[in-house]
Amino acid sequence: EIEQIPPIYSAIKINGKKLYEYARAGKEDEVEIPRRKVFISKIELLDFDEINQVAKIEVECSKGTYIRSIVHDLGIKSQLGAVMTKLIRTKSGKFDVKTSVSLQALKTKEDALNYIINPLNILNYRKKELNEWEYNKVITGQKINNNQFEENEVVLLTKDGNLVSIAKIEASKIKVIKVFV
């Protein structure tokens, strides 16, 4: 476990403003960025080109870890400086580059359909099957009544077993966040 200071060019909000907004306005000195704890389970030097001074590392870490910050910290620790020139995310949650497919491999609609993962199979949220009336409200971004979910809970709204919307609970209403139809 380490403490990390997120970079100024991140989307983290402080005082209701994203950090990159401070940076773009030249006001990075006006905001104090709090440290956050992240977990590094593995960091390994895979290759080092001594002539060009280029290292290739692999990092396994918790969500919320800023790899550019790790590279910056490695540069400070080594007293040599460091900059990241390439980043490949090989795994995120249930997704792994080993099971991915290139866009070039998807030549037909059928090819794409063979590889598409139903988001309902991987998103770990409770679901609500919509009736026709609710469906028509949701697809136009309107709120519908809530009588089964907790305040601030994120839910998946479905129709005929297909994902229609991601929504958030606000008291007695279900507020649409994103519609997929």
C-alpha positions, -999 to +999 in steps of 0.1 A: +000+000+000+013+034-009+001+070-008-001+088-041-008+123-051-030+123-081-017+144-110-031+179-116-044+168-150-069+144-136-107+145-133-108+143-096-130+170-081-119+193-054-142+221-042-166+211-070-140+216-098-120+190-117-083+192-111-075+196-148-097+228-148-074+243-122-044+233-143-058+247-176-066+280-159-030+281-145-043+279-109-027+247-098-012+266-068-047+274-056-056+238-048-042+213-024-044+178-038-049+152-010-029+120-010-048+088-016-040+052-007-035+027-035-023-008-036+005-021-058+005-059-059+033-061-084+058-039-102+084-056-124+111-045-147+105-064-179+132-049-201+158-022-200+176-007-231+207+007-215+218+026-246+185+045-250+177+045-213+143+030-219+126+007-194+096-015-198+077-022-165+046-041-156+024-029-128-005-047-111-025-023-090-058-013-074-082+010-092-075+047-088-038+042-092-021+067-115+007+049-134+022+082-147+026+092-110+044+059-103+068+066-132+074+101-119+081+087-084+105+061-099+123+089-116+126+109-083+138+078-064+164+069-090+176+105-092+176+100-130+141+114-139+116+094-158+088+100-183+062+076-195+060+073-233+036+044-237+008+028-216-010-004-223-038-014-199-037-052-200-065-058-175-094-038-160-119-056-138-132-086-157-116-075-190-083-088-201-063-080-233-056-117-237-093-123-245-097-092-266-100-090-304-086-064-328-109-042-348-093-056-380-106-091-370-142-078-371-149-078-408-187-085-407-216-078-384-216-115-375-180-113-364-188-085-341-218-102-327-197-133-318-175-111-296-199-087-280-203-092-243-238-085-229-232-058-203-259-074-181-236-104-177-207-083-163-222-052-146-228-060-109-259-039-102-294-048-094-318-047-123-354-036-129-374-049-159-395-020-173-431-022-183-441-005-216-452+027-199-419+030-179-399+021-210-414+050-229-406+074-201-370+061-196-360+063-233-369+100-233-349+106-201-378+110-177-378+098-141-400+069-130-412+058-096-391+038-073-404+014-047-376-012-044-342+004-044-321+023-019-312+061-021-282+067-043-281+031-056-271+026-092-295+002-111-298-013-146-331-008-164-340-035-188-368-043-213-373-078-227-339-088-211-320-060-229-301-031-212-321+001-218-305+025-192-283+030-163-300+049-136-296+063-100-321+063-072-331+097-059-356+092-030-388+079-045-377+083-081-354+065-106-333+091-124-319+081-159-282+086-162-276+070-196-299+056-222-287+029-247-316+028-272 
